[in-house]
């Protein structure tokens, strides 16, 4: 009896695609248990290659324990990790108070608690800035207090780590 497996990806995945495919390489097992290291388990079946998804950043130990009818037992484990996701930036929002798409949102921003953002108008003037940014810009300038007109704005987003700043544009459509 021999417990063994590999994972794909082999070490780390990003939070916005945190799925690990597990390829069972075990031999001689009749039954057993997968423990995915986050409180989730699954019964083992020879030749069954499970997939598992993680909901938060961290390091997890996947443990496979197998047995045969003769009560021989073997265990194999591998460590995998989930890294912070890359932010996803949306190109427009409609801050009209209808409760739908009222804020400029960046998905997975919670993975970057030391972030900052600056938003510029077409003349290069800063019309909004925040550190940290919490997905709460509703098209109102925190420089003048006024509602900004529909149109394109330019942003610089700093994740608060050693990675380069991200630049892009966002359109206000009321």
ABEGO torsion letter per residue (X at the ends): XBBBBBBOBAABBBAABABBBBBBABBGBABEBBBAGAGBBBBBBBGBBBBBBBABBEBBBBBBBBBBAAGBBBBBBBBBBBBBBBBBBBABBBBAGAGBGABBBBBGAAABAABBBBBBBAAGBBABBBOBBAGABAGBBAAAGBBBBBEBBBBBBBAGBABBBBBBBBBBBX
